[in-house]
Amino acid sequence: MTDRTEHTLRGKTAVIAGGAKNLGGLISTTFAAEGANVVVHYHSDAAKADAERTVAAVQAAGGEAIAVQGDLTRVAEAVRLFDAAVDRFGGVDIAVNTVGKVLRKPIVETSEAEYDEMFAINAKSAYFFLQEAGKRLNDRGKIINLGTSLLAAFTDGYSTYAGGKAPLEHFTRAAAKEFAPRGISVTTVAPGPMDTPFFYPQETPERVAFHKSQALGNQLTQIEDIVPLVKFLATEGWWITGQTIFANGGYTTR
């Protein structure tokens, strides 16, 4: 199949899981500025105000957006998210999943409840978001998952986080093959530790300094450096599929 369509976001509809703030919020507003309709997913009441601010920012820029709450560890909520997108905009062209939870804890101290929660958020929700996107996206759609550069690290403490994100690589490869007949590309972007509020509670100041020292410019990954890559994969980068892309300033390589 040769794709001769225009590779822009203009007139497209994007579902952004975790799209209320931080990386997801910037993806939402960036896509809207390029002419996309945006479905801003958020998890809990705690993020409702952020989601509403993001929707307002989209609308102020002349775009269209809705906010949809849902616990994506429940398959029915993933279905409802895409239902809302199709009901409002008539279809979905792009699905971006930024949902994740970080835990730094030794294996011998990790409880069964913590393990179950981490794998539910980082693996199960990603799988069924991907499943629903595969069912609902228009032909030649784009699916972009957010992984972690810890997949290429030899480190301690992050067994349930990196372990829970690791299945995304195979989910991505399998989906890229299965959805290819419809021209849908599927990729995973694996940032380094990001300079967001999710990162710091897990680390000591000394470890933050170490993480910074492992990347270009002695800095953490900035969300502003990840969004252009996500935008590229959703547009001109359509030919990239089945890949995990380590965008991390050299923090880890593979």
C-alpha positions in Angstrom: 0.0 0.0 0.0 1.5 3.3 -1.0 0.3 6.2 1.1 -0.2 9.4 -0.9 -2.4 11.2 1.6 -1.5 14.5 3.2 0.4 13.9 6.4 -0.9 16.6 8.7 -3.1 16.9 11.8 -5.6 19.2 10.2 -9.1 17.9 10.5 -7.9 14.7 12.3 -9.3 13.5 15.6 -6.8 12.4 18.3 -7.5 10.6 21.5 -4.9 11.4 24.1 -4.9 9.1 27.1 -3.6 11.0 30.1 -4.0 14.1 28.0 -4.8 16.6 30.8 -1.4 17.7 32.0 2.4 17.3 31.7 3.4 15.5 28.5 -0.1 14.5 27.6 -1.4 18.0 28.1 1.3 19.5 25.8 0.5 16.8 23.2 -3.1 17.8 23.4 -2.5 21.5 22.9 0.1 21.0 20.3 -2.1 18.7 18.2 -5.0 21.2 18.5 -2.7 24.1 17.3 -2.1 22.0 14.2 -5.8 21.7 13.5 -6.7 18.4 15.2 -9.8 17.7 17.3 -8.7 16.4 20.7 -10.3 14.0 23.2 -8.5 14.7 26.5 -8.7 11.6 28.7 -8.0 12.0 32.5 -8.1 9.3 35.2 -9.6 10.8 38.4 -11.4 13.7 39.9 -8.0 15.0 41.0 -7.1 15.7 37.3 -10.5 17.1 36.3 -9.5 20.7 36.7 -6.3 20.1 34.6 -8.4 18.4 31.9 -10.8 21.4 31.8 -8.0 23.8 31.5 -6.5 21.9 28.7 -9.8 21.8 26.9 -10.2 25.5 27.4 -6.7 26.2 26.0 -7.6 24.1 22.9 -10.8 26.0 22.4 -9.2 29.4 23.0 -6.8 28.5 20.1 -9.8 27.8 17.9 -9.8 24.0 18.2 -12.4 21.6 19.4 -11.9 19.3 22.4 -13.8 17.3 25.0 -12.6 15.8 28.3 -13.5 12.2 29.2 -12.8 10.7 32.6 -12.0 7.0 32.9 -10.0 4.3 34.7 -8.3 2.6 31.7 -7.4 -0.4 33.8 -11.1 -1.3 33.2 -11.7 -2.4 29.7 -15.2 -1.0 29.6 -13.7 2.5 30.3 -11.4 2.2 27.3 -14.4 1.3 25.2 -16.3 4.3 26.6 -13.4 6.6 25.8 -13.4 5.7 22.2 -17.2 5.7 22.1 -17.2 9.4 23.3 -14.6 10.3 20.6 -16.6 8.7 17.8 -19.9 10.1 19.1 -18.5 13.7 19.2 -16.2 13.7 16.2 -17.4 10.9 14.0 -14.2 8.9 14.1 -10.7 8.6 15.4 -7.4 9.0 13.4 -4.7 9.1 16.1 -4.5 7.4 19.5 -1.7 8.4 22.0 -1.3 6.6 25.3 0.7 8.5 27.9 -0.7 6.7 30.9 1.7 5.2 33.4 2.7 5.1 37.0 6.2 5.0 38.5 7.3 3.1 41.6 10.8 2.8 42.8 11.0 -0.1 45.4 13.2 -3.1 46.0 11.8 -6.4 44.8 11.9 -7.9 48.3 9.7 -5.0 49.7 7.1 -4.9 46.9 3.7 -6.1 47.9 1.3 -8.1 45.8 -1.1 -5.1 45.7 1.7 -2.8 44.4 2.6 -5.4 41.7 -1.0 -5.8 40.6 -1.5 -2.0 40.4 1.7 -1.3 38.5 1.0 -4.0 35.9 -2.7 -3.0 35.6 -1.7 0.6 34.9 1.4 0.1 32.8 0.6 -3.1 30.9 -3.1 -4.0 31.1 -4.4 -0.5 30.4 -1.9 -0.1 27.5 -3.0 -3.4 26.0 -6.7 -2.7 26.0 -6.3 0.9 24.9 -4.3 -0.5 22.0 -7.0 -3.1 21.3 -9.7 -0.6 21.2 -7.7 1.8 19.0 -7.2 -1.1 16.6 -10.9 -1.7 16.4 -11.9 2.0 16.2 -9.3 3.9 14.3 -9.9 5.0 10.7 -7.7 3.4 8.0 -4.2 4.8 7.9 -4.4 5.9 11.6 -1.6 6.2 14.0 -1.1 4.7 17.5 1.7 6.0 19.7 2.5 4.5 23.1 4.7 6.0 25.8 7.3 3.6 27.2 10.4 4.2 29.2 14.2 4.3 28.5 14.6 2.0 31.5 13.9 -0.8 29.1 17.5 -0.4 28.0 18.9 0.1 31.5 20.6 -2.3 33.9 19.5 -0.8 37.2 17.8 -1.5 40.5 14.5 -0.4 42.1 12.2 -0.2 39.1 11.2 -3.8 38.6 7.5 -3.2 38.5 7.7 0.0 36.5 10.2 -1.0 33.8 8.8 -4.6 34.0 5.2 -3.3 33.6 6.2 -1.1 30.6 8.3 -3.9 29.0 5.3 -5.7 27.4 4.6 -2.5 25.4 7.4 -3.4 23.1 5.8 -6.6 22.0 2.3 -5.2 22.1 3.6 -2.6 19.6 5.3 -5.1 17.3 2.2 -7.4 17.3 -0.2 -4.6 16.7 1.9 -3.1 14.0 1.7 -6.4 12.1 -1.9 -7.0 12.8 -3.1 -3.5 11.9 -0.8 -3.1 8.9 -3.4 -4.2 6.3 -5.4 -1.1 7.2 -2.3 1.1 7.0 -2.2 1.8 10.7 1.2 2.4 12.2 2.0 1.6 15.8 5.1 2.9 17.7 6.4 3.3 21.2 8.4 6.3 22.3 10.7 5.6 25.3 11.8 8.9 27.0 14.4 9.2 29.6 13.4 10.3 33.1 11.2 13.3 32.5 11.3 16.6 34.3 7.7 16.3 35.6 6.1 16.0 39.1 5.8 12.2 38.6 9.6 11.7 38.7 10.9 13.4 41.8 9.0 11.6 44.6 10.8 8.4 43.6 14.3 9.8 43.8 16.8 11.3 46.2 18.6 14.6 45.2 21.8 12.5 44.6 20.0 10.1 42.2 18.4 13.0 40.4 21.9 14.4 39.8 23.0 11.0 38.6 20.1 10.7 36.1 20.9 14.1 34.8 24.5 13.3 34.3 23.7 10.4 32.0 22.2 12.6 29.2 23.2 15.3 26.9 23.4 18.7 28.6 23.3 17.2 32.0 19.5 17.4 32.1 16.4 15.2 32.4 14.2 14.7 29.4 12.0 17.7 28.8 8.4 17.1 27.6 9.0 19.8 25.0 11.6 17.5 23.4 9.2 14.5 23.2 6.2 16.3 21.7 7.8 17.0 18.3 8.6 13.3 18.0 5.1 12.3 18.8 3.8 14.8 16.3 6.2 13.5 13.6 5.0 9.9 14.2 1.4 11.1 13.9 2.1 12.8 10.5 5.1 12.5 8.2 6.6 9.7 10.3 3.8 7.3 9.3 6.3 4.9 7.6 7.8 4.1 11.0 6.0 1.2 12.6 6.6 -1.6 15.1 9.5 0.3 16.7 10.5 1.5 20.1 12.3 4.8 19.8 14.6 5.8 22.6 14.4 9.6 22.9 16.5 10.4 25.9 19.6 12.4 25.1 21.7 9.3 25.3 20.5 8.3 28.8 20.4 4.7 27.6 21.0 3.1 24.2 20.3 -0.2 22.6 
